[in-house]
Amino acid sequence: ESNGSSSMASVCGASLALMDAGVPIKAPVSGIAMGLVMEGDKVAILSDIMGLEDHLGDMDFKVAGTRDGITALQLDIKVKGLTREILGQALAQAHEGRMHILDVMTKAIAAPRAELSDYAPRILGIMIPPDKIGMLIGPGGKTIRALQEEYNVKIDVDEDNSGRIAVASVGLEGVAGAQACVERIQAMTAAPEIGKIYQGKVVKIMNFGAFVEYMPGNEGLVHISELDRKRVEKVEDVVKEGESITVKLIGIDADTGKVKLSRKQALS
């Protein structure tokens, strides 16, 4: 049904819904569709046109805005053009109609509610290095899907390759999950820092040392000589696979990017 313009009704309804949900919009917005009938020198400007008036009339002029001004316009005409006087009269008439609609809307809700609705989505935004986007998504989207399922959130990656990430959750109980997901993403995509102490997990033991996942998806080697202050004969004498250990990042190979870790230097 297009009577009164469904799009302008959507403007009013969306404004009311946002305020009811507690979204802090600056001001409510109303919209109205104006029509026009021209016959010779006779001109009639119509407010809040019905479907028949839209179909048979000469203009569909949609005007939306707040009490302070117009935020959007859309004009379709079936005549060759409009005079400045006709357009000015249509805008003045639209202003009168919009103010009346805003008065009615204000009676329902005058300002955004102080608290967000329990059903309103919460969105946390973060930036990650653009070259880490592939790591976040994972092969075939495996990693990002796993994160969404684990934390019960929706993750959106901006398509402009800027590294902007949005993590959305619903309800108060979802905020903690979204925050935990953000922290996980930040840990996954953080750049390794030489000299920084990490809490890692031993993922593989070799005779020359142990590979440790010091950040999600990032591994480095603790050489056998960097396992302990005293001489180590066997790696298994100091660490076991799956064990959590504290390590210090002591170097990154400039050519290969391989990370060197030290348990010895991380010991207090």
Secondary structure, 3 states (H helix, E strand, C coil): CCCCCHHHHHHHHHHHHHHHCCCCCCCCCEEEEEEEEEECCEEEEEECCCHHHHHHCCEEEEEEECCCCEEEEEEEECCCCCCHHHHHHHHHHHHHHHHHHHHHHHHHCCCCCCCCCCCCEEEEEEECCHHHHHHHHCHHHHHHHHHHHHHCCEEEECCCCCCEEEEEEECHHHHHHHHHHHHHHHHHHCCCCCCCEEEEEEEEEECCEEEEEEECCEEEEEEHHHCCCCCCCCHHHCCCCCCEEEEEEEEECCCCCCEEEECHHHCC
